[in-house]
């Protein structure tokens, strides 16, 4: 059974494969990005959310993971992405902060925060 750190690492390492990343979540698990009003519940919906993101940023990959809190069922970490947005040609350079709650070897909740101004700039067609 995976602990919280192992679950986050599996999610981050497999973000380019939506079904694998989403399979880390419990059937009622939630991926939530409240600052951009994105929320998906269950592996199927989470996989679709990730696939949609990859459609806009095909080279989206997480790197430079820094853990701040690590317990068997909770983890808080910061991780980065730097990739080109297809529609604008701009580089999306973002730092995410994620808090993950694990239950029975699956992700119950992953809540991620990000800099919305950076996101808006990368996705704007100015």
N, C-alpha and C positions, 0 to 999 in steps of 0.2 A: 504494500500500500504506500503510495507516494505521500510525502509530507508537503507542507505549503511551499517550501523553497523548491523542491523538485517539480511541483506542479507549475510554479511560475516559470521556471527554467524551460520546462517542456512546452509551455504556451509560447514563450518568447522565441525559442529556438525553431519552432514550427509555424511561425506566423505566415510564411509563404505557402503553407499547405493548410488552407482553412479547415478542412475536415479533421485533420490531425490536431490542430490547435484547439478546435472546438470540442474535440473528444475528451479534453482534460476537464471539462465542466460536467457537473452533475445534471441530471435530467431537468431539474428546476434551477440550475445555476444561472447566474446573471453576470453579464459583462455590461458595465455601465460607465459612460463618459458624460457625467452630468453637465459639464461646462459647455458641451456641444449638443445637448439633448439627444444623445444616442444611448439606447438601452436595448439589449436583446436577452431573452430568457430561453434557456435550453440549447443543446448543442446544434440543432438544425438552424435556429434563428441566429445564433452566434456565428456559425459558419457562413451564413449569408451576409452578415454584417462585415465580416473579415473579407470575404470575396468581393464585396462592393468597394471596400477600401483599396484592395489590390487592383481593381479595375481602374481606379484613378491614379494609383501610385504602384505600378507593377513591381518595382524594386524595393518596396517597403520591407525593411528588416530591422530588428532591434539589435543594438550593440551597447557596449559599455555599461553593463549592469552593475549597480552599486546597491548592496543590501544595507538597510538601516535597522530593521527589526526582523529577527528570524526565530520563530517558535514552531513547534510541530504543526499548529493549525492556523497560524497567522504569519504574514510576511509583508514588509513594506520595502519598496525598492524604487530606484530611479533608473531609467533606461532611455536611450536615445535612438533616433532614426534620422537618416539623411538620405533623401531620394528625390528624384524629379517627379513633379506632378505632370501627367500627360497633357491635360487641357491647357496649362499655362506655360509649360516648359521651365517653371521656376523650381528651385530646390526647396523642398520641405525639410527644414532642419529643426527638429523638435526634441524636447526633453519631456518625458512622461514620468509621472510619479504614480505608482500603483500600490494599492493595498489589497491583499488577497486573503480571503478566509476560506480555509479548507475544511471539508467534512467528509469522513469516510473515504479518503483517498481521491477526492474530486474537488474541483473548485466550486464552492458555494456562491462566492461573490468575488469579482475583480472589479474594483472601482479605480478608474484612472483619471488623473488630472493632467491638463496640458495648458500651454500658453495659447489662448485663443487668438491673440493678435498675430502671432507667428503663423498660425494656421490660416487665418483670413488673408494675410499677405501672400502666402504661397498659392492659395487657390483663387486669388483675384486676377482678373484679366486686364488690369490697368495698362 
